[in-house]
Amino acid sequence: MHLVPADRAGHRTIDGHRVCEAIAAIGDTEHVRSWAERFSLLADPGRLALLLALHRAGPLAVSDLAVATGMRDPAVSQALRLLRTAGVVTGDKDGRVVRYRLVDDGMRPLLDECAAADHEEPTAAAG
């Protein structure tokens, strides 16, 4: 059990080789934390809707995002502020208008999967 950290080496295991495989699969704890934070951003329906809109439609202003998502302008602004702080979106100023766009490439496959799953037909229940 060469991958077990010293602080856990004395713990009893059933399948030591699988424990090592599990530790290898988990990898660096900072990497896990980073992905957990990304998933937490996706956990809010409003933020997820904003990200899906930006991912599919490209740069959009706050008022346009409000119309597209059914959210109010202040709620959109607040969500975008959080997403901007997390480094997921950025705003590009064009005169008095700021258009937001997705900049976190790691989010794109997640959003693609989410959008694809949203448009699939539900499987009919067997009966």
URPEGI-V800160 format. One record per helix or strand. SS is the DSSP state (A for helix, B for strand). FROM is the first residue (numbers start at 1). TO is the last residue. If there is no record, write none. Layout:
SS,FROM,TO  SS,FROM,TO
//
This chain:
A,6,8  A,16,26  A,29,42  A,45,57  B,60,61  A,62,69  A,73,85  B,89,94  B,97,102  A,105,119
//
